[in-house]
Amino acid sequence: MKTRIPKRVYTEQFRDAAVRQVIEAGRSVIEVARSLEISEKTLGNWVRQVRCGEHPVNQAAAMRVDEAQVELARLRAENARLKVDNEILKRAAAYFAKESR
């Protein structure tokens, strides 16, 4: 039996900031999605909706709140990556210390 993953809820400001990074800053959907730790498909859907005119981007509200949220998400992703790198280095050091005896 599969366990269900709870659906994540994003604020309008967060969505707008993510979409602006793709459309205005020219970054790729994959790059932005990874930096914000969200699904590439989700971000792609948001960008498609904005480009088709289904969902207008509220730029004023997005700029106030989301710069900090975007930076926080980027730092969390970087922190997670560095923790993995650190763990790999610890294991490698232990392995080579054992080999040198």
DAGI-V329987 format. One record per residue. N is the residue number from 1. RES is the residue in one letter. SS is DSSP state (@ for helix, = for strand, . for the rest). PSI is psi in radians with two decimals (none if undefined). BURIAL is I if it has 9 or more other ideal C-beta (glycine too) atoms within 8 Angstrom, else O. Layout:
BEGIN
n->N res->RES ss->SS psi->PSI burial->BURIAL
n->N res->RES ss->SS psi->PSI burial->BURIAL
END
This chain:
BEGIN
n->1 res->M ss->. psi->2.26 burial->O
n->2 res->K ss->. psi->2.49 burial->O
n->3 res->T ss->. psi->2.47 burial->O
n->4 res->R ss->. psi->2.39 burial->O
n->5 res->I ss->. psi->2.24 burial->O
n->6 res->P ss->. psi->2.50 burial->O
n->7 res->K ss->. psi->2.27 burial->O
n->8 res->R ss->. psi->2.49 burial->O
n->9 res->V ss->. psi->2.29 burial->O
n->10 res->Y ss->. psi->2.51 burial->O
n->11 res->T ss->. psi->2.78 burial->O
n->12 res->E ss->@ psi->-0.67 burial->I
n->13 res->Q ss->@ psi->-0.70 burial->I
n->14 res->F ss->@ psi->-0.78 burial->I
n->15 res->R ss->@ psi->-0.81 burial->I
n->16 res->D ss->@ psi->-0.73 burial->I
n->17 res->A ss->@ psi->-0.71 burial->I
n->18 res->A ss->@ psi->-0.76 burial->I
n->19 res->V ss->@ psi->-0.70 burial->I
n->20 res->R ss->@ psi->-0.63 burial->I
n->21 res->Q ss->@ psi->-0.64 burial->I
n->22 res->V ss->@ psi->-0.87 burial->I
n->23 res->I ss->@ psi->-0.89 burial->I
n->24 res->E ss->. psi->-0.69 burial->O
n->25 res->A ss->. psi->-0.25 burial->O
n->26 res->G ss->. psi->0.30 burial->O
n->27 res->R ss->. psi->2.75 burial->O
n->28 res->S ss->. psi->2.73 burial->O
n->29 res->V ss->@ psi->-0.73 burial->I
n->30 res->I ss->@ psi->-0.79 burial->O
n->31 res->E ss->@ psi->-0.82 burial->O
n->32 res->V ss->@ psi->-0.76 burial->I
n->33 res->A ss->@ psi->-0.75 burial->I
n->34 res->R ss->@ psi->-0.69 burial->I
n->35 res->S ss->@ psi->-0.52 burial->I
n->36 res->L ss->@ psi->-0.03 burial->I
n->37 res->E ss->. psi->0.85 burial->O
n->38 res->I ss->. psi->2.90 burial->I
n->39 res->S ss->. psi->2.40 burial->O
n->40 res->E ss->@ psi->-0.66 burial->I
n->41 res->K ss->@ psi->-0.72 burial->O
n->42 res->T ss->@ psi->-0.86 burial->I
n->43 res->L ss->@ psi->-0.69 burial->I
n->44 res->G ss->@ psi->-0.68 burial->I
n->45 res->N ss->@ psi->-0.74 burial->O
n->46 res->W ss->@ psi->-0.77 burial->I
n->47 res->V ss->@ psi->-0.75 burial->I
n->48 res->R ss->@ psi->-0.75 burial->O
n->49 res->Q ss->@ psi->-0.73 burial->I
n->50 res->V ss->@ psi->-0.76 burial->I
n->51 res->R ss->@ psi->-0.51 burial->O
n->52 res->C ss->. psi->-0.05 burial->O
n->53 res->G ss->. psi->0.20 burial->O
n->54 res->E ss->. psi->-0.42 burial->O
n->55 res->H ss->. psi->1.80 burial->O
n->56 res->P ss->. psi->2.55 burial->O
n->57 res->V ss->. psi->2.16 burial->I
n->58 res->N ss->. psi->1.61 burial->I
n->59 res->Q ss->@ psi->-0.67 burial->O
n->60 res->A ss->@ psi->-0.80 burial->O
n->61 res->A ss->@ psi->-0.64 burial->I
n->62 res->A ss->@ psi->-0.66 burial->I
n->63 res->M ss->@ psi->-0.56 burial->O
n->64 res->R ss->@ psi->-0.91 burial->O
n->65 res->V ss->@ psi->-0.67 burial->I
n->66 res->D ss->@ psi->-0.28 burial->I
n->67 res->E ss->@ psi->-0.73 burial->I
n->68 res->A ss->@ psi->-0.70 burial->O
n->69 res->Q ss->@ psi->-0.71 burial->I
n->70 res->V ss->@ psi->-0.78 burial->I
n->71 res->E ss->@ psi->-0.72 burial->O
n->72 res->L ss->@ psi->-0.77 burial->O
n->73 res->A ss->@ psi->-0.70 burial->I
n->74 res->R ss->@ psi->-0.74 burial->I
n->75 res->L ss->@ psi->-0.64 burial->O
n->76 res->R ss->@ psi->-0.74 burial->I
n->77 res->A ss->@ psi->-0.75 burial->I
n->78 res->E ss->@ psi->-0.70 burial->O
n->79 res->N ss->@ psi->-0.76 burial->O
n->80 res->A ss->@ psi->-0.74 burial->O
n->81 res->R ss->@ psi->-0.71 burial->O
n->82 res->L ss->@ psi->-0.59 burial->O
n->83 res->K ss->@ psi->-0.72 burial->O
n->84 res->V ss->@ psi->-0.79 burial->O
n->85 res->D ss->@ psi->-0.74 burial->O
n->86 res->N ss->@ psi->-0.73 burial->O
n->87 res->E ss->@ psi->-0.71 burial->O
n->88 res->I ss->@ psi->-0.77 burial->O
n->89 res->L ss->@ psi->-0.66 burial->O
n->90 res->K ss->@ psi->-0.78 burial->O
n->91 res->R ss->@ psi->-0.68 burial->O
n->92 res->A ss->@ psi->-0.72 burial->O
n->93 res->A ss->@ psi->-0.73 burial->O
n->94 res->A ss->@ psi->-0.70 burial->O
n->95 res->Y ss->@ psi->-0.84 burial->O
n->96 res->F ss->@ psi->-0.50 burial->O
n->97 res->A ss->@ psi->-0.67 burial->O
n->98 res->K ss->@ psi->-0.66 burial->O
n->99 res->E ss->@ psi->-0.55 burial->O
n->100 res->S ss->. psi->-0.15 burial->O
n->101 res->R ss->. psi->none burial->O
END
